[in-house]
Amino acid sequence: MQEKFVRALTAGADIGKVAVMPNTLEDVLHFLKALLIIEQKIDLPLIAISMGPLGAISRLFGWLFGSQLTFAVGEQSSAPGQIPIEDVRKVIEIAQKAHGLQRE
């Protein structure tokens, strides 16, 4: 994953995006850890989503690991595992307020 983002940066990309479909919770943890490492090494805004029911945690907490954006359901879902926007906003607000979780 890091190699793809480095190639995007080298090619002049303004932002890097990746979406994956995990098979296990371990896949999601590996994905988030890799995102955190990449975000600390590469000067490129990143969008990283892990899809499906297992990937919901990346949609809610990806911002803590370096993802600049998430996708949520407005009127109609466009990918597996998307969560209604009201729920995403509420979870992020609660996490930030209750636990002081803010990205620098």
Buried (B, 14 or more C-beta within 10 A) or exposed (E): BEEEBBEBBEEEEEEBBBEBBBEEEEBBBBBBEBBBBBBEEBEBBBBBBBBBEBBBBBBBBBBBBBBBEBBBBEEEEEBEBBBEBEBBEEBBEEBBEEEEEEEE
